[in-house]
Amino acid sequence: MCLSVSLSPARSSRHRRNLPTLGLRIDLDPRQLGELILAAGPPETDGRPQRGLGVSPVEPSLLDAVVRLLLLLDSPRDIGVLAPLLLREINYRLLVGEQGLRLRQIATGHSQARRVASATRWLQHNFARPFSMEALAREVHMSPSALHHQFKAVTAMSPLQYQKRLRLQEARRLMLSEGLDAASAGLRVGYESPSQFSREYRRLFGKPPQRDMALLRTAYQPVQGEGGQ
């Protein structure tokens, strides 16, 4: 999947054909599209099927994001930090724009998208509870094999991996913002074994819980100090 944008001076069609045009192609990241589809929610649709190829004028908000991405070429130091954010914005602008429904259908296989979104919402509200693929599949009216396949196509994770990430992110938040120790945070999000929690935490965040918290608090301390002055 890719986005192709052509930029040319705003002139009448009679004169425009002889003017130079800047062409830009951006390869779209299916995983990021999947995340944004889930965050944006179901689209408005008239039920008509979408073709695989579409052409439309570039909307101002999308053009603004594309131009800001191009301007990063003048400041290479900023590319590593800002380019991923701008690419995410471009993906989002496409999803909510005129070609959004077509892009959703290409990215998710259309009919299964809402059911996968329902499965992710269920996991987000019940991540601390144990679950089985069979029960989750019944919840969203899919077969376990179809749910596993479609879920991974949208999120690049299995439902179990998605639940694990939700648990670990919430545990990290509890330790940082509420001061819980690792064992208590792990228990709160559904882990029964502190050693398993520590192993999986380190696998995701690169450090064991205690060391990760020490580094995060050290990093945030100057900001807090400046705000208190």
Residue frames relative to the residue before (quaternion, step in Angstrom):
aa qw qx qy qz dx dy dz
M 1.0000 0.0000 0.0000 0.0000 0.00 0.00 0.00
C 0.0732 0.8012 -0.5904 0.0647 3.55 -0.97 0.82
L 0.3307 -0.6899 0.6073 0.2142 3.51 -1.37 0.40
S 0.0813 -0.7728 0.6280 0.0420 3.57 -0.92 0.93
V 0.0551 -0.7973 0.6008 -0.0181 3.56 -0.78 1.11
S 0.1125 -0.7714 0.6235 0.0595 3.57 -0.97 0.91
L 0.1071 -0.8043 0.5844 0.0135 3.55 -0.77 1.09
S 0.1195 0.7820 -0.6033 0.1012 3.58 -0.79 1.00
P 0.6369 -0.5390 0.3735 0.4055 3.62 -1.14 0.51
A 0.4916 -0.6645 0.4813 0.2916 3.56 -1.09 0.77
R 0.2308 0.7463 -0.5847 0.2189 3.56 -0.14 1.34
S 0.6518 -0.4733 0.3864 0.4492 3.57 -1.23 0.08
S 0.6232 -0.5712 0.3773 0.3782 3.57 -1.15 0.61
R 0.5970 0.5854 -0.3655 0.4091 3.60 1.10 -0.60
H 0.7514 0.3679 -0.2067 0.5072 3.61 1.04 -0.78
R 0.5765 0.6505 -0.3733 0.3242 3.57 1.12 -0.60
R 0.6061 0.6138 -0.3685 0.3466 3.60 1.02 -0.72
N 0.7225 0.4266 -0.2524 0.4820 3.62 1.11 -0.50
L 0.5750 0.5955 -0.3803 0.4124 3.59 1.27 0.03
P 0.5419 -0.6168 0.4466 0.3557 3.60 -1.07 0.64
T 0.1766 -0.7752 0.6023 0.0720 3.56 -1.15 0.76
L 0.2974 -0.7344 0.5852 0.1725 3.54 -1.03 0.85
G 0.1291 -0.7996 0.5845 0.0484 3.55 -0.75 1.08
L 0.0564 -0.7951 0.6037 -0.0097 3.56 -1.01 0.86
R 0.0782 -0.7787 0.6219 0.0294 3.57 -0.92 0.93
I 0.0627 -0.7829 0.6190 -0.0011 3.55 -0.90 1.02
D 0.3156 -0.7282 0.5766 0.1942 3.58 -0.76 1.03
L 0.3235 -0.7672 0.5297 0.1615 3.56 -0.84 1.04
D 0.3937 -0.7225 0.5297 0.2062 3.54 -1.02 0.89
P 0.3845 -0.7519 0.4766 0.2441 3.67 -0.41 1.12
R 0.6400 0.5262 -0.3444 0.4414 3.59 0.99 -0.74
Q 0.6717 0.4829 -0.3057 0.4714 3.58 0.91 -0.86
L 0.6122 0.5377 -0.3436 0.4670 3.57 1.05 -0.73
G 0.6446 0.5279 -0.3239 0.4482 3.57 0.96 -0.84
E 0.6510 0.5131 -0.3118 0.4643 3.58 0.95 -0.87
L 0.6885 0.4811 -0.2801 0.4647 3.57 0.94 -0.90
I 0.5972 0.5523 -0.3598 0.4571 3.59 1.06 -0.65
L 0.6702 0.4867 -0.2986 0.4741 3.56 0.95 -0.85
A 0.6761 0.4948 -0.2973 0.4579 3.59 0.97 -0.83
A 0.6981 0.4898 -0.2765 0.4430 3.59 0.98 -0.83
G 0.4140 -0.7188 0.4702 0.3014 3.58 1.14 -0.47
P 0.7033 -0.4694 0.3134 0.4323 3.59 -1.27 0.15
P 0.4285 -0.7185 0.4881 0.2487 3.60 -1.02 0.78
E 0.5089 -0.5667 0.5251 0.3796 3.53 -1.33 0.13
T 0.0502 0.8122 -0.5762 0.0757 3.59 -0.88 0.92
D 0.3791 -0.7171 0.5377 0.2298 3.54 -1.17 0.61
G 0.5939 -0.6228 0.3427 0.3768 3.56 1.27 0.21
R 0.5503 0.6200 -0.4095 0.3808 3.61 1.18 -0.16
P 0.5142 -0.6427 0.4579 0.3361 3.62 -0.99 0.71
Q 0.3468 -0.7384 0.5484 0.1837 3.55 -1.15 0.70
R 0.4325 -0.6756 0.5294 0.2763 3.57 -1.05 0.73
G 0.5908 -0.6161 0.3988 0.3352 3.54 -1.22 0.47
L 0.7578 0.2699 -0.1618 0.5716 3.60 1.23 -0.37
G 0.0452 0.8052 -0.5891 0.0504 3.57 -0.92 0.88
V 0.1337 -0.7653 0.6259 0.0685 3.55 -1.16 0.70
S 0.1530 0.7752 -0.5996 0.1272 3.57 -0.91 0.93
P 0.6187 -0.5296 0.4057 0.4149 3.61 -1.19 0.36
V 0.5024 -0.6389 0.4868 0.3200 3.57 -1.13 0.67
E 0.3871 -0.7268 0.5198 0.2273 3.58 -0.78 1.04
P 0.6365 -0.5774 0.3411 0.3810 3.62 -1.02 0.73
S 0.6690 0.5032 -0.3199 0.4437 3.61 0.90 -0.84
L 0.6508 0.4920 -0.3113 0.4874 3.58 1.06 -0.74
L 0.6419 0.5246 -0.3233 0.4564 3.58 0.96 -0.84
D 0.6269 0.5432 -0.3325 0.4487 3.58 1.00 -0.81
A 0.6726 0.4861 -0.3010 0.4698 3.59 0.92 -0.88
V 0.6438 0.5180 -0.3226 0.4616 3.60 1.00 -0.81
V 0.6583 0.5015 -0.3146 0.4649 3.60 0.93 -0.87
R 0.6492 0.5066 -0.3264 0.4641 3.60 0.95 -0.78
L 0.6139 0.5280 -0.3480 0.4726 3.59 1.11 -0.63
L 0.6621 0.5022 -0.3072 0.4638 3.60 0.94 -0.84
L 0.6459 0.5446 -0.3218 0.4273 3.58 1.01 -0.78
L 0.5431 0.6166 -0.4034 0.4026 3.58 1.22 -0.36
L 0.5250 0.6297 -0.4151 0.3945 3.60 1.19 -0.36
D 0.6598 0.4941 -0.3037 0.4778 3.59 1.19 -0.49
S 0.7660 0.2337 -0.1615 0.5766 3.62 1.23 -0.18
P 0.1747 -0.8456 0.4960 0.0922 3.61 0.42 1.23
R 0.5874 0.5990 -0.3761 0.3934 3.60 1.07 -0.65
D 0.7130 0.4695 -0.2495 0.4572 3.59 1.10 -0.71
I 0.4877 0.7105 -0.4280 0.2724 3.59 1.18 -0.39
G 0.6722 0.5342 -0.3161 0.4035 3.58 0.81 -0.96
V 0.7245 0.4161 -0.2384 0.4951 3.58 1.04 -0.75
L 0.7855 0.3902 -0.1888 0.4418 3.58 0.74 -1.05
A 0.5919 0.6026 -0.3813 0.3757 3.61 1.01 -0.67
P 0.6610 0.4901 -0.3421 0.4537 3.68 0.83 -0.77
L 0.6390 0.5211 -0.3326 0.4578 3.59 1.04 -0.72
L 0.6745 0.4869 -0.2947 0.4703 3.58 0.96 -0.84
L 0.6287 0.5177 -0.3390 0.4709 3.60 1.03 -0.69
R 0.6249 0.5186 -0.3341 0.4784 3.57 1.05 -0.71
E 0.6463 0.5116 -0.3191 0.4676 3.58 0.98 -0.83
I 0.6346 0.5252 -0.3282 0.4623 3.59 0.99 -0.82
N 0.6357 0.5188 -0.3274 0.4685 3.59 0.94 -0.83
Y 0.6696 0.4978 -0.3022 0.4609 3.56 0.94 -0.89
R 0.6447 0.5192 -0.3260 0.4567 3.60 0.92 -0.87
L 0.6359 0.5162 -0.3306 0.4688 3.59 1.04 -0.69
L 0.6718 0.5191 -0.3032 0.4327 3.57 0.92 -0.88
V 0.7511 0.3616 -0.2179 0.5075 3.61 1.01 -0.72
G 0.5882 0.5974 -0.3578 0.4112 3.58 1.28 0.01
E 0.8079 -0.3139 0.2112 0.4518 3.53 -1.35 -0.23
Q 0.7377 0.3886 -0.2181 0.5073 3.59 1.07 -0.72
G 0.3607 0.7925 -0.4493 0.1998 3.58 1.27 0.07
L 0.6767 0.4928 -0.3120 0.4493 3.58 0.85 -0.90
R 0.6277 0.5273 -0.3309 0.4674 3.58 1.01 -0.79
L 0.6683 0.5033 -0.2992 0.4588 3.58 0.93 -0.91
R 0.6256 0.5341 -0.3341 0.4602 3.58 1.00 -0.79
Q 0.6778 0.4984 -0.3004 0.4494 3.55 0.87 -0.94
I 0.6444 0.5022 -0.3237 0.4772 3.58 1.01 -0.75
A 0.7174 0.4856 -0.2578 0.4279 3.58 0.87 -0.99
T 0.8206 0.2950 -0.1131 0.4762 3.60 0.96 -0.80
G 0.5024 -0.6383 0.4593 0.3595 3.58 1.12 -0.18
H 0.5282 -0.7078 0.3552 0.3063 3.57 1.29 0.55
S 0.8587 0.2473 -0.1635 0.4180 3.58 -0.28 -1.26
Q 0.6872 0.4936 -0.2886 0.4482 3.59 1.14 -0.52
A 0.4817 0.7165 -0.4283 0.2667 3.61 1.19 -0.39
R 0.6856 0.4894 -0.3018 0.4465 3.59 0.83 -0.92
R 0.6523 0.5094 -0.3280 0.4555 3.57 1.01 -0.72
V 0.6305 0.5033 -0.3345 0.4871 3.58 1.04 -0.72
A 0.6308 0.5236 -0.3326 0.4661 3.61 1.00 -0.79
S 0.6320 0.5190 -0.3309 0.4709 3.60 1.04 -0.73
A 0.6458 0.5173 -0.3224 0.4598 3.58 1.02 -0.78
T 0.6621 0.4894 -0.3205 0.4684 3.60 0.93 -0.79
R 0.6362 0.5176 -0.3395 0.4605 3.60 0.99 -0.74
W 0.6281 0.5259 -0.3407 0.4614 3.58 1.02 -0.78
L 0.6717 0.4931 -0.2989 0.4652 3.57 0.91 -0.88
Q 0.6342 0.5372 -0.3347 0.4441 3.59 1.00 -0.77
H 0.7249 0.4139 -0.2400 0.4955 3.60 1.06 -0.69
N 0.7903 0.2855 -0.1341 0.5253 3.60 1.20 -0.41
F 0.2574 0.8270 -0.4802 0.1386 3.59 1.19 0.42
A 0.6532 0.5223 -0.3258 0.4409 3.61 1.13 -0.51
R 0.6369 0.5243 -0.3218 0.4647 3.57 1.27 -0.23
P 0.4733 -0.6286 0.5126 0.3437 3.61 -1.07 0.58
F 0.0196 -0.7976 0.6029 0.0088 3.57 -1.13 0.59
S 0.2930 -0.7167 0.5968 0.2104 3.54 -1.31 0.29
M 0.6055 -0.5594 0.4174 0.3824 3.55 -1.16 0.55
E 0.6296 0.5470 -0.3397 0.4347 3.58 1.01 -0.77
A 0.6796 0.4805 -0.2966 0.4682 3.60 0.92 -0.88
L 0.6572 0.4977 -0.3161 0.4695 3.59 0.94 -0.83
A 0.6361 0.5242 -0.3297 0.4602 3.60 1.00 -0.78
R 0.6379 0.5054 -0.3309 0.4777 3.60 0.99 -0.75
E 0.6161 0.5735 -0.3376 0.4214 3.57 1.03 -0.80
V 0.7913 0.2792 -0.1369 0.5265 3.59 0.98 -0.81
H 0.4830 -0.7174 0.4038 0.2983 3.59 1.29 0.39
M 0.5252 0.5655 -0.4533 0.4460 3.55 0.83 1.10
S 0.5157 -0.5739 0.5067 0.3847 3.54 -1.27 0.20
P 0.6247 -0.5574 0.3736 0.3994 3.63 -1.07 0.56
S 0.6731 0.4959 -0.3132 0.4505 3.61 0.91 -0.83
A 0.6550 0.4989 -0.3160 0.4713 3.61 1.00 -0.82
L 0.6388 0.5213 -0.3317 0.4585 3.59 0.98 -0.82
H 0.6554 0.5117 -0.3215 0.4531 3.59 0.85 -0.92
H 0.6788 0.4979 -0.2933 0.4531 3.59 0.87 -0.94
Q 0.7181 0.4450 -0.2611 0.4671 3.60 0.78 -1.00
F 0.6154 0.5498 -0.3409 0.4503 3.58 1.04 -0.76
K 0.6912 0.4664 -0.2808 0.4753 3.57 0.90 -0.90
A 0.6118 0.5527 -0.3530 0.4423 3.60 1.09 -0.63
V 0.7109 0.4454 -0.2522 0.4822 3.58 1.06 -0.76
T 0.8157 0.2898 -0.1218 0.4855 3.59 0.80 -0.99
A 0.3555 -0.7327 0.4863 0.3166 3.61 1.29 -0.35
M 0.6768 0.3883 -0.2982 0.5497 3.58 1.23 0.51
S 0.4765 -0.6012 0.5376 0.3500 3.53 -1.27 0.34
P 0.6600 -0.4873 0.3599 0.4444 3.65 -1.16 0.26
L 0.6485 0.5139 -0.3283 0.4557 3.60 0.98 -0.76
Q 0.6521 0.4937 -0.3152 0.4813 3.61 0.97 -0.78
Y 0.6278 0.5305 -0.3301 0.4641 3.58 1.04 -0.76
Q 0.6489 0.5047 -0.3117 0.4764 3.59 0.95 -0.87
K 0.6441 0.5310 -0.3206 0.4477 3.58 0.95 -0.89
R 0.6615 0.5012 -0.3109 0.4633 3.59 0.95 -0.86
L 0.6269 0.5271 -0.3344 0.4662 3.59 0.99 -0.79
R 0.6507 0.5219 -0.3138 0.4535 3.58 0.92 -0.89
L 0.7124 0.4645 -0.2719 0.4502 3.58 0.79 -1.02
Q 0.6356 0.5153 -0.3370 0.4657 3.60 1.01 -0.69
E 0.6620 0.4861 -0.3109 0.4783 3.59 0.99 -0.78
A 0.6258 0.5289 -0.3385 0.4627 3.60 1.02 -0.74
R 0.6370 0.5224 -0.3214 0.4669 3.58 0.99 -0.80
R 0.6494 0.5078 -0.3156 0.4699 3.57 1.00 -0.83
L 0.6523 0.5227 -0.3186 0.4469 3.59 0.96 -0.86
M 0.6711 0.4892 -0.3054 0.4658 3.59 0.95 -0.81
L 0.7085 0.4670 -0.2719 0.4540 3.57 0.94 -0.86
S 0.7972 0.3387 -0.1731 0.4689 3.59 0.76 -0.99
E 0.7783 0.3164 -0.1760 0.5130 3.60 1.10 -0.60
G 0.4837 -0.7249 0.3940 0.2921 3.57 1.30 0.06
L 0.3542 0.7393 -0.5085 0.2634 3.61 1.15 0.41
D 0.4468 -0.6447 0.5329 0.3175 3.56 -1.17 0.53
A 0.7126 -0.4859 0.2909 0.4142 3.56 -1.25 0.39
A 0.6602 0.5163 -0.3253 0.4378 3.60 0.88 -0.88
S 0.6790 0.4905 -0.2909 0.4622 3.59 0.92 -0.91
A 0.6514 0.5083 -0.3179 0.4651 3.58 0.99 -0.84
G 0.6515 0.5181 -0.3165 0.4549 3.58 0.95 -0.85
L 0.6523 0.5070 -0.3070 0.4725 3.57 1.00 -0.84
R 0.6378 0.5519 -0.3244 0.4282 3.58 0.98 -0.84
V 0.7604 0.3771 -0.2111 0.4849 3.59 0.95 -0.79
G 0.7301 -0.4895 0.2277 0.4188 3.58 1.21 0.29
Y 0.5366 0.6079 -0.4247 0.4027 3.61 1.23 0.06
E 0.2705 -0.7621 0.5670 0.1568 3.56 -0.96 0.89
S 0.7387 0.3555 -0.1957 0.5381 3.59 1.20 -0.53
P 0.3919 -0.7277 0.5097 0.2390 3.64 -0.59 1.08
S 0.6469 0.5215 -0.3348 0.4444 3.60 1.00 -0.73
Q 0.6395 0.5069 -0.3285 0.4757 3.59 1.01 -0.74
F 0.6249 0.5367 -0.3314 0.4600 3.56 1.01 -0.84
S 0.6738 0.5017 -0.2994 0.4524 3.58 0.87 -0.96
R 0.6490 0.5196 -0.3223 0.4527 3.60 0.95 -0.85
E 0.7154 0.4452 -0.2653 0.4686 3.57 0.82 -0.98
Y 0.5896 0.5525 -0.3619 0.4649 3.59 1.12 -0.59
R 0.6814 0.4826 -0.2922 0.4663 3.57 0.86 -0.93
R 0.6246 0.5458 -0.3393 0.4437 3.58 1.04 -0.74
L 0.7134 0.4431 -0.2596 0.4767 3.60 0.99 -0.81
F 0.8153 0.2974 -0.1262 0.4805 3.58 0.75 -1.04
G 0.5398 -0.6802 0.3716 0.3284 3.59 1.27 -0.03
K 0.7700 0.2080 -0.1317 0.5886 3.60 1.29 -0.14
P 0.5551 -0.5759 0.4561 0.3901 3.61 -1.14 0.41
P 0.7022 -0.5135 0.2792 0.4066 3.62 -1.11 0.58
Q 0.6891 0.4937 -0.3114 0.4295 3.60 0.75 -0.96
R 0.6810 0.4774 -0.2966 0.4694 3.57 0.90 -0.88
D 0.6274 0.5399 -0.3334 0.4514 3.56 1.00 -0.80
M 0.6733 0.4933 -0.3004 0.4617 3.58 0.92 -0.89
A 0.6305 0.5358 -0.3380 0.4486 3.58 0.98 -0.81
L 0.6790 0.4807 -0.2934 0.4710 3.59 0.93 -0.87
L 0.6485 0.5144 -0.3229 0.4589 3.60 0.96 -0.81
R 0.6796 0.4851 -0.3012 0.4606 3.60 0.87 -0.86
T 0.6238 0.5205 -0.3385 0.4747 3.57 1.08 -0.67
A 0.6576 0.5137 -0.3067 0.4578 3.57 1.01 -0.83
Y 0.7198 0.4454 -0.2537 0.4681 3.59 0.99 -0.81
Q 0.5329 0.6780 -0.3992 0.3115 3.59 1.15 -0.51
P 0.6632 0.4890 -0.3448 0.4496 3.69 0.80 -0.76
V 0.6335 0.5283 -0.3392 0.4522 3.58 1.02 -0.76
Q 0.6627 0.4921 -0.3078 0.4732 3.57 0.93 -0.88
G 0.6496 0.5294 -0.3265 0.4372 3.56 0.97 -0.80
E 0.6538 0.5123 -0.3137 0.4601 3.55 0.98 -0.84
G 0.6594 0.5136 -0.3206 0.4457 3.57 1.04 -0.81
G 0.6925 0.4883 -0.2936 0.4425 3.57 1.10 -0.59
Q 0.5805 0.5984 -0.3813 0.3993 3.57 1.23 -0.23
